[in-house]
Amino acid sequence: IFNPITHNETRAEDFCNFFTALSLWQLFKLLYGEHIGHSTLKAFFLFGVSIGGTLLIKYNITAMCCIFPAIGLYHTIRNHNSILRPIITCAAGFFTITTPFIIYLLLQESFTSFIQENFINTLQTIENNKVYYGVRNITLFTLVLAISILPLSYKLKNYKWVPLIIYAAYVFTTLYSAKFGYYFSILTIFTIFPTTVLSL
């Protein structure tokens, strides 16, 4: 996981991996585990926590995390259940983690600076298309990982496409914004997929 191609020091991606793992675990419990109504709401609450947490760290990973509630809502609709409570619960999770930070920043009169630096200034760098990572190595890394996920999709009894859809969402979002190799360290969480096959 800590290969120098994708990881050379602690970065925002390392902290965001926790939220990806949390959402991944909750989604898989929702789709593939035995669940009842309140566990569904718990999953959506934690989806909201993950979206809020990553928004405070690195917003392109927030975009990636949105895939989890999106698939969760598809599952809810497919089972002919209301999506209102899951959406409200997801919003509650989002505000639970972000509100304390917003209050603190407002009290410190730093909220405007936070928005300027974390969003506006960062958005301007997306237009810079110069790439600083080894394209060949990163391409090999992402392709090998994608191929290693295929046995898991084959083993699953339903929603076989979900692992690859999530991985693809992360890959394409990363490719859109990546300038350095460490941007791809957010993908290392998916190395758990090949080993999951052994438990099926």
Secondary structure, 3 states (H helix, E strand, C coil): CCCCCCCCCCCHHHHHHHHHHHHHHHHHHHHHCCCCHHHHHHHHHHHHHHHHHHHCCCHHHHHHHCHHHHHHHHHHHHCCCCCHHHHHHHHHHHHHHHHHHHHHHHHCCCHHHHHHHHHHHHHHHCCCCCCCCCHHHHHHHHHHHHHHHHHHHHHCCCCCCHHHHHHHHHHHHHHHHCCCHHHHHHHHHHHHHHHHHHHC
